[in-house]
Amino acid sequence: SHSGTTLLASEIKKRRCYTVDIDPIYCEISIRRLELFRQKGKLGWQNGNPFEQELPIIYDDKQPILERTHKQRNSKQPIQAKLL
């Protein structure tokens, strides 16, 4: 279930979900993500850290590959970027 992604999606949509993972570490990650979502109501990533407000500019041989299209955004706007 990709570290609980399907489990979280079914929780948001109020659907039943049965998932299986071979690795106990990923089972634990899924459980923790679900518990965190139920407590805080936010998805977040990696131990509950929120997503970045801005995308960084990525350089390849001093040429920008990825450029920000929004300097500032509020939390309801999606992050958008364009490839150069």
N, C-alpha and C positions, 0 to 999 in steps of 0.2 A: 504493500500500500504506500510505498515511497515515503517512509518516515511519518506516516499518519496523515498524509494529504487527503486521501480518500475518506478517512475517518473524520477529519475536520469538515470536509465538504458535506458529508452526510449529516453531521451535527448541525451545521448551519441551515441545511434544508429540512431538518427535522425528519430524517430518514433513518432506517435501520442500516447498520453496516457490520459485516463480519469480515475481519481481515486476519491474515496469517503472515508471519515472517519467520524465516529460518533463523536469523541472527537475533539473539536475545537483546543485544544492544539497541537494535532498531525498534524492537517491541517497546523497550523502555522509553526511547525517544518519542514514539507515538503516544504512549500513555501520558508522558509529561506535557507534550504539546496540547493534548486534549484537556488535561487538568488546568493548564495555564489559560487556555481559551475559555473554559467554563468559569474560571475565577475572574479574569480581567475583561473578557469579551473582545479581545484583540488577537489578531493572528500573529503579527511580529515574525521574527526569525531568530534563530540561534540564541537560545536562552532568554527569549523575550525582548531582545533589542528591537526597537522600531526601525522601519526602513529609512534609508537616507533621504533627506529633503532634496538633495540635488544629485545628479549624476556627475561623476568626475569626467574630466577630459582625458581621453586615453591617447597616448602618442606612440607612433611607430616610426623610428628613425627621424624624430623631431617633426613629424607631420601628424596633425590631429586626425585620428580615425573617427572618434565619436565626439560630437559637439552638443552641448546643452542647448535646448531650444527654449527653456524656461529658466530664468535666473532665480526667481522666487516662486513658490507655489504654496497654496494652502493644502491641508491634509486631504481635501476632497478631490483635488485635481490629480489626474494620473501623471506619472513621470513619462515624458516624451523625449526622444532623442532621434537625431537623424544621422545616418552614415554619410561621410564625406567621400 
